[in-house]
Amino acid sequence: MRRRRRQLQEDATAGVDLTPMLDVVFIMLIFFIVTTSFVRESGVEIDRPEAKGAVSQQSAQVLVAITANGTLWLNGETVSPDQVGQKVADAVRQGSGNVVVQADRRSQTGLLVETMDAIRQAGVDNVAVAATRSGP
């Protein structure tokens, strides 16, 4: 009888404790979430011009894209040229950071200048133009 009780007690306590393994998995999950960098895209594919003097920019909060056919995009939505300045200024007020204009190499230079001018007239001074770094 005693032997039977001892065997039942041993069977009840025998098993694999998964708590340490789950702790390690959750710690790894948190590590990967914290170290992941998220890249914001403008919502359209842009063929950026190349520049040897292009400097890497810190992450931009507001992206304005100008396509080859002259369409303006702001954070994934089309915007009219008349509204781009005010909409960018509103987006900068909601968040913080830089404005980057991504102009396609086949887009009109005049539209790029007008867009940057409208953004600056709306009170946003930190505006950059995106380019792909070429060469060493």
QUISULZI-V726547 format. One record per run of one state. SS is the DSSP state (H for helix, E for strand, - for the rest). FROM is the first residue (numbers start at 1). TO is the last residue. If there is no record, write none. Layout:
ss/from/to
SS/FROM/TO
SS/FROM/TO
This chain:
ss/from/to
-/1/1
H/2/13
-/14/18
H/19/35
-/36/47
E/48/48
-/49/49
E/50/51
-/52/61
E/62/66
-/67/71
E/72/74
-/75/76
E/77/79
-/80/83
H/84/94
-/95/98
E/99/104
-/105/108
H/109/121
-/122/126
E/127/129
-/130/131
E/132/133
-/134/136
